[in-house]
Amino acid sequence: MRQRTKAYIFAGMFLGMMILPRLLFIPLKDYVDTENYENRVYQEKPVLDFRNPGDLKAYPGWYDAYFNDHLAFKNPIVAFGKLTDIHVFGEVTSDAVLMGRDGWMFYKLKGEMEDSIADYQGTNHYSEEELERFATLLKQADSNLASKGMRLIFYMVPNKEQVYSEYMPWSVKVVHEQSKADLLYAYLRENTDCDVYYPLDEFRKAKDDWCQIYRKYDTHWNDMGAFMAAQMLIQDIDGEAFTPESYRAYDIDQRGTFSGDLATMLNLQKYYDDDPFLKVSGYREDVSFEMDYQNEHETVTHYSSDAAGKAGKVLICRDSFGVHMAEYFARNYPDVTLMDYRTEDCGAAALEIQPDAVVIEAAERYTDYMFGLLERLGTVGGGEGMPKEDTILDEGNAGI
């Protein structure tokens, strides 16, 4: 009898744990965070078709996915579990987010065209043949655009893991001191006359004795890092020397705080939201500008301004880092177009727009995309390039 009572008690507790949250969720759902932060569509409630034998077999999996996606109090439960992992074990279970020291977050998702951790560890160097091909494509793009009156600048943005390596977790060891980008930059400098940047040393110095230049809970640089990079490029286009005074001469305002995409991937953006929002103050505020075009997917934008720049038109072939430079280019040049090279045909755009300067802003982790982009820029409008290859890009990762 005693065993039966215990069984009833445990059964009642189990049913209560299953049913009570759902009952409580009904009156509390308007006060509970139910937003989808997972960058995917939640599973809809499946409908079982008894006439289809395949449905009978697949239905349990469908319903399990639906139940997990729509679990009552899902977001608070997930957040509690992840916060516990972070504060107790110093790490978190995630395919995309790596917890660093002092609360810093890093991007670790490995894709076909990117691998930030391998970049940091130095385990994914280009082969000699790949370096030679990269250099050849860059020279052909530079030559082809120059023949049409356009100047090409190639700017590699250092990964956050490289700039703020002191916050990387001890568990991620550097295997080779020189990264893929280090070796690529050195090879391009030695074997081409093209205008190439990889300002890792400058960025490390700036973050040590100027201000924070990358976001703590995000994959990207902050506005200060974007401003510094923009100043390098603008002064290059204008034929002026870049010095620390080019970006340090301005005051810095703190305009509140924010979270970031990495914290959002963990559904912890409400808990990690104290990163200072820094903004340059007093930079060319006499210039008026506006974004007068943006396509549906926000991969193409155009800015017009009353700036009297040394260049009239500038085309920026960018990834998600380049978005933050738009304002500074618009304050210097009257006609600025930004295009995401991962999804758009920058070669055709260059031919149509006929800019004075074409800037390629490429995050270090995205250099593999450059083979396709440089080949396109080297052949557009009848330029002589290397034989065509399949350069179809994966649009699914274009937002990060």
C-alpha positions as CSV (number, residue, x, y, z in Angstrom):
1,M,0.0,0.0,0.0
2,R,2.9,2.3,0.9
3,Q,4.5,1.7,-2.5
4,R,1.3,2.4,-4.3
5,T,0.9,5.7,-2.4
6,K,4.4,6.7,-3.4
7,A,3.7,5.8,-7.0
8,Y,0.6,8.0,-6.9
9,I,2.5,10.9,-5.4
10,F,5.3,10.7,-8.0
11,A,2.7,10.4,-10.8
12,G,0.8,13.4,-9.4
13,M,4.1,15.4,-9.2
14,F,5.0,14.5,-12.8
15,L,1.5,15.4,-14.1
16,G,1.7,18.7,-12.1
17,M,5.0,19.6,-13.6
18,M,3.6,18.9,-17.1
19,I,0.2,20.6,-16.7
20,L,0.8,23.4,-14.1
21,P,3.2,25.5,-16.3
22,R,0.7,25.4,-19.2
23,L,-2.1,26.5,-16.9
24,L,-0.1,29.3,-15.4
25,F,1.0,30.4,-18.8
26,I,-2.5,31.2,-19.9
27,P,-3.0,34.3,-17.6
28,L,0.7,35.2,-17.7
29,K,1.6,34.9,-21.4
30,D,1.2,38.7,-22.0
31,Y,3.8,39.3,-19.3
32,V,6.3,36.6,-20.3
33,D,9.0,37.0,-23.0
34,T,7.9,34.7,-25.9
35,E,9.9,36.3,-28.8
36,N,11.7,34.0,-31.1
37,Y,15.5,34.8,-31.0
38,E,16.7,31.7,-32.8
39,N,16.8,33.2,-36.4
40,R,14.5,30.4,-37.6
41,V,10.8,29.8,-37.9
42,Y,9.3,27.8,-35.0
43,Q,7.6,24.5,-35.8
44,E,3.9,24.8,-36.4
45,K,1.5,22.5,-34.7
46,P,1.5,19.3,-36.9
47,V,-1.7,17.8,-38.3
48,L,-1.8,14.1,-38.4
49,D,-3.1,12.5,-41.6
50,F,-4.1,8.9,-40.9
51,R,-4.3,8.1,-44.6
52,N,-0.5,8.8,-45.0
53,P,1.6,6.1,-43.4
54,G,4.6,8.4,-43.5
55,D,2.8,10.9,-41.3
56,L,2.2,8.2,-38.7
57,K,6.0,7.6,-38.5
58,A,7.1,11.2,-38.5
59,Y,4.4,12.7,-36.3
60,P,6.1,12.1,-32.9
61,G,9.2,14.0,-34.1
62,W,7.1,16.8,-35.5
63,Y,5.1,17.1,-32.3
64,D,8.2,17.0,-30.2
65,A,9.8,19.8,-32.2
66,Y,6.5,21.8,-31.8
67,F,6.3,21.2,-28.1
68,N,9.9,22.3,-27.5
69,D,9.5,25.4,-29.6
70,H,6.3,26.5,-27.8
71,L,7.1,25.3,-24.3
72,A,5.5,27.5,-21.7
73,F,8.1,29.9,-20.1
74,K,10.6,28.6,-22.6
75,N,12.7,31.8,-22.8
76,P,13.0,32.3,-19.0
77,I,13.9,28.6,-18.6
78,V,16.5,28.7,-21.3
79,A,17.9,31.9,-20.0
80,F,18.2,30.5,-16.5
81,G,20.0,27.4,-17.7
82,K,22.5,29.4,-19.8
83,L,23.1,31.9,-17.1
84,T,23.8,29.1,-14.6
85,D,26.3,27.5,-17.1
86,I,28.1,30.8,-17.5
87,H,28.3,31.8,-13.9
88,V,29.1,28.3,-12.5
89,F,31.1,26.7,-15.3
90,G,32.3,29.8,-17.3
91,E,30.9,28.4,-20.6
92,V,27.7,28.0,-22.4
93,T,26.3,25.4,-24.8
94,S,26.0,27.0,-28.2
95,D,26.9,26.3,-31.8
96,A,27.7,30.0,-32.4
97,V,28.8,31.7,-29.2
98,L,32.0,31.2,-27.2
99,M,32.2,32.7,-23.7
100,G,35.4,34.5,-23.1
101,R,36.9,36.0,-20.0
102,D,35.4,39.0,-18.1
103,G,32.0,38.4,-19.9
104,W,33.3,38.9,-23.4
105,M,31.6,36.8,-26.1
106,F,33.1,35.6,-29.4
107,Y,31.7,34.0,-32.6
108,K,32.6,30.4,-33.1
109,L,30.2,29.2,-35.8
110,K,32.0,27.2,-38.5
111,G,30.6,27.5,-42.0
112,E,31.7,26.6,-45.5
113,M,33.1,30.1,-46.0
114,E,34.1,31.1,-42.5
115,D,35.8,29.8,-39.3
116,S,36.8,32.5,-36.8
117,I,38.3,30.1,-34.3
118,A,40.5,28.5,-37.0
119,D,41.5,32.0,-38.0
120,Y,42.5,32.7,-34.4
121,Q,44.3,29.4,-33.9
122,G,46.2,29.8,-37.2
123,T,45.1,26.3,-38.4
124,N,43.5,27.3,-41.8
125,H,46.3,28.9,-43.8
126,Y,46.0,29.3,-47.5
127,S,48.2,27.1,-49.6
128,E,50.9,28.6,-51.8
129,E,48.7,28.0,-54.8
130,E,45.7,29.8,-53.1
131,L,47.9,32.8,-52.2
132,E,49.2,33.0,-55.7
133,R,45.6,32.8,-57.1
134,F,44.4,35.4,-54.7
135,A,47.2,37.8,-55.7
136,T,46.5,37.2,-59.4
137,L,42.8,37.9,-59.0
138,L,43.5,41.1,-57.0
139,K,45.9,42.4,-59.6
140,Q,43.5,41.7,-62.4
141,A,40.6,43.4,-60.5
142,D,42.8,46.4,-59.8
143,S,44.0,46.6,-63.4
144,N,40.5,46.2,-64.9
145,L,38.9,48.8,-62.7
146,A,41.8,51.2,-63.2
147,S,41.3,50.9,-67.0
148,K,37.8,52.3,-66.4
149,G,38.9,55.1,-64.2
150,M,38.2,53.4,-60.9
151,R,40.5,53.0,-58.0
152,L,40.4,49.8,-55.9
153,I,41.2,49.5,-52.2
154,F,41.1,46.1,-50.4
155,Y,40.5,46.4,-46.6
156,M,40.5,43.3,-44.4
157,V,38.9,43.9,-41.0
158,P,40.6,42.0,-38.2
159,N,38.4,39.5,-36.4
160,K,37.4,40.4,-32.9
161,E,39.2,37.3,-31.7
162,Q,42.5,38.8,-32.9
163,V,42.0,42.3,-31.6
164,Y,40.8,41.3,-28.2
165,S,42.7,38.0,-27.8
166,E,43.3,38.7,-24.1
167,Y,39.6,37.9,-23.5
168,M,39.6,34.6,-25.4
169,P,39.2,31.5,-23.1
170,W,42.2,29.6,-22.0
171,S,40.7,26.5,-23.6
172,V,41.2,27.8,-27.1
173,K,44.9,27.7,-27.8
174,V,46.8,29.4,-30.6
175,V,48.5,26.7,-32.7
176,H,50.4,29.0,-35.2
177,E,51.2,32.6,-34.3
178,Q,50.7,33.8,-37.9
179,S,47.1,33.6,-39.0
180,K,45.7,33.1,-42.5
181,A,45.1,36.9,-42.7
182,D,48.7,37.7,-41.5
183,L,50.1,35.5,-44.2
184,L,47.7,36.7,-46.9
185,Y,48.4,40.4,-46.1
186,A,52.2,39.8,-46.2
187,Y,51.9,37.9,-49.5
188,L,49.8,40.6,-51.2
189,R,52.1,43.4,-50.0
190,E,55.2,41.5,-51.3
191,N,53.7,40.3,-54.6
192,T,51.3,43.1,-55.7
193,D,51.3,46.9,-55.9
194,C,47.6,47.0,-54.9
195,D,46.2,49.1,-52.1
196,V,45.8,46.6,-49.3
197,Y,45.0,47.0,-45.6
198,Y,45.0,44.6,-42.6
199,P,45.3,47.1,-39.6
200,L,45.6,44.6,-36.8
201,D,48.5,46.3,-35.1
202,E,46.8,49.7,-35.4
203,F,43.6,48.3,-33.9
204,R,45.4,46.6,-31.0
205,K,47.1,49.9,-30.2
206,A,43.9,51.9,-30.5
207,K,42.0,49.6,-28.1
208,D,44.8,49.8,-25.6
209,D,45.3,53.6,-25.5
210,W,42.3,55.1,-27.1
211,C,38.9,53.4,-26.5
212,Q,36.9,50.2,-27.0
213,I,36.6,49.5,-30.7
214,Y,34.7,46.2,-30.8
215,R,31.4,45.3,-29.1
216,K,31.6,43.1,-26.1
217,Y,28.5,41.0,-26.8
218,D,28.5,41.2,-30.6
219,T,30.5,39.9,-33.6
220,H,31.3,43.3,-34.9
221,W,33.3,46.4,-34.2
222,N,31.5,49.3,-32.6
223,D,31.1,52.8,-34.0
224,M,34.6,53.8,-32.9
225,G,36.2,50.9,-34.8
226,A,34.1,51.7,-37.9
227,F,35.1,55.4,-37.6
228,M,38.8,54.5,-37.3
229,A,38.6,52.3,-40.4
230,A,36.6,54.8,-42.3
231,Q,39.2,57.5,-41.6
232,M,41.9,55.2,-43.0
233,L,40.0,54.7,-46.2
234,I,38.8,58.2,-46.6
235,Q,42.3,59.7,-46.2
236,D,43.7,57.1,-48.6
237,I,41.0,58.0,-51.2
238,D,41.8,61.7,-50.7
239,G,45.6,61.2,-51.0
240,E,46.3,62.2,-47.4
241,A,48.4,60.5,-44.8
242,F,46.7,58.6,-42.0
243,T,47.9,59.4,-38.5
244,P,46.4,58.7,-35.0
245,E,45.2,62.3,-35.0
246,S,43.0,61.4,-37.9
247,Y,40.6,59.7,-35.4
248,R,41.8,60.8,-32.0
249,A,41.1,64.5,-32.6
250,Y,37.4,64.1,-31.9
251,D,35.5,63.9,-28.6
252,I,33.7,60.6,-27.7
253,D,30.2,60.6,-26.4
254,Q,28.6,57.7,-24.5
255,R,25.0,57.4,-25.6
256,G,23.7,54.8,-23.4
257,T,24.4,51.0,-23.5
258,F,23.4,48.1,-25.7
259,S,23.7,44.3,-26.0
260,G,24.6,42.5,-29.3
261,D,23.9,39.8,-31.7
262,L,25.9,37.2,-29.8
263,A,23.9,37.8,-26.6
264,T,20.7,37.6,-28.7
265,M,21.8,34.2,-30.1
266,L,21.9,33.0,-26.5
267,N,18.5,34.7,-25.7
268,L,20.4,36.7,-23.0
269,Q,20.2,40.2,-24.5
270,K,18.3,41.4,-21.5
271,Y,21.0,40.3,-19.1
272,Y,24.0,41.4,-21.2
273,D,23.1,44.9,-22.1
274,D,25.8,47.1,-20.4
275,D,28.2,47.5,-23.3
276,P,28.8,51.3,-23.7
277,F,27.4,52.8,-26.9
278,L,30.3,55.2,-28.0
279,K,29.9,57.7,-30.7
280,V,32.3,60.3,-32.3
281,S,31.2,63.8,-31.6
282,G,31.7,66.8,-33.8
283,Y,32.7,65.0,-37.0
284,R,31.8,67.0,-40.1
285,E,28.4,68.0,-38.6
286,D,28.0,70.8,-41.1
287,V,27.4,68.2,-43.8
288,S,23.9,67.0,-44.4
289,F,23.3,63.5,-45.7
290,E,20.4,61.0,-46.1
291,M,19.9,57.4,-47.1
292,D,17.7,57.8,-50.1
293,Y,17.5,54.1,-51.2
294,Q,17.5,50.7,-49.5
295,N,16.4,47.5,-51.1
296,E,14.0,45.0,-49.4
297,H,16.8,42.8,-47.9
298,E,18.9,45.8,-46.8
299,T,21.8,44.5,-48.9
300,V,22.0,47.6,-51.1
301,T,21.9,51.2,-49.8
302,H,22.6,54.6,-51.3
303,Y,23.5,57.8,-49.5
304,S,23.4,61.3,-50.9
305,S,25.0,64.4,-49.2
306,D,26.0,67.9,-49.8
307,A,29.7,67.0,-49.1
308,A,32.3,68.4,-51.5
309,G,34.7,65.5,-51.5
310,K,37.8,64.8,-53.6
311,A,35.9,61.8,-55.0
312,G,32.3,62.1,-56.3
313,K,31.1,58.5,-56.2
314,V,32.3,55.7,-54.0
315,L,31.1,52.1,-54.1
316,I,31.7,50.0,-51.0
317,C,31.5,46.2,-51.5
318,R,30.9,45.2,-47.9
319,D,29.8,42.6,-45.4
320,S,27.9,43.4,-42.1
321,F,30.9,45.4,-40.8
322,G,30.7,47.9,-43.5
323,V,27.3,49.1,-42.6
324,H,28.7,51.1,-39.7
325,M,31.0,53.1,-42.0
326,A,28.2,54.5,-44.2
327,E,27.7,57.7,-42.2
328,Y,31.3,58.7,-42.3
329,F,31.7,58.1,-46.1
330,A,28.4,60.0,-46.7
331,R,29.8,63.0,-44.7
332,N,32.8,63.1,-47.1
333,Y,31.4,62.1,-50.5
334,P,28.1,63.2,-52.2
335,D,27.3,59.8,-53.8
336,V,28.0,56.6,-51.8
337,T,26.6,53.1,-52.5
338,L,27.0,50.1,-50.2
339,M,26.4,46.6,-51.5
340,D,26.8,43.2,-49.7
341,Y,29.2,41.3,-51.8
342,R,27.9,38.0,-50.4
343,T,24.5,38.4,-52.2
344,E,24.9,41.2,-54.8
345,D,26.7,41.6,-58.1
346,C,29.3,44.3,-57.2
347,G,31.0,44.0,-60.6
348,A,27.8,44.9,-62.5
349,A,27.3,47.8,-60.0
350,A,30.8,49.1,-60.6
351,L,30.2,49.1,-64.3
352,E,26.9,50.9,-63.9
353,I,27.8,53.4,-61.3
354,Q,31.3,54.2,-62.5
355,P,32.6,55.2,-59.1
356,D,35.8,57.0,-58.5
357,A,36.8,54.5,-55.9
358,V,35.7,50.9,-55.2
359,V,36.3,49.9,-51.6
360,I,36.2,46.2,-50.6
361,E,35.6,45.9,-46.9
362,A,36.0,42.2,-46.0
363,A,36.0,40.8,-42.5
364,E,39.0,38.5,-41.9
365,R,36.7,35.5,-41.5
366,Y,35.2,36.2,-45.0
367,T,38.3,36.3,-47.1
368,D,37.2,33.1,-48.9
369,Y,34.4,35.2,-50.5
370,M,37.1,37.3,-52.2
371,F,38.0,34.7,-54.8
372,G,34.6,35.1,-56.4
373,L,34.3,38.9,-55.9
374,L,37.8,39.7,-57.2
375,E,37.3,37.4,-60.2
376,R,34.0,39.3,-61.0
377,L,35.7,42.7,-60.7
378,G,38.5,41.5,-62.9
379,T,36.3,40.4,-65.7
380,V,33.4,42.8,-65.7
381,G,33.1,45.0,-68.7
382,G,35.5,42.9,-70.8
383,G,38.4,42.7,-68.4
384,E,40.8,39.7,-68.8
385,G,40.5,37.4,-65.8
386,M,41.0,33.8,-64.8
387,P,38.7,31.1,-66.2
388,K,35.2,31.2,-64.7
389,E,34.4,29.0,-61.8
390,D,31.2,28.3,-59.8
391,T,31.1,31.3,-57.4
392,I,27.5,30.9,-56.2
393,L,27.3,32.4,-52.7
394,D,25.4,31.2,-49.7
395,E,22.9,33.9,-48.8
396,G,21.9,32.2,-45.5
397,N,24.8,33.7,-43.5
398,A,24.8,37.1,-45.0
399,G,23.5,38.8,-41.9
400,I,26.4,38.2,-39.5
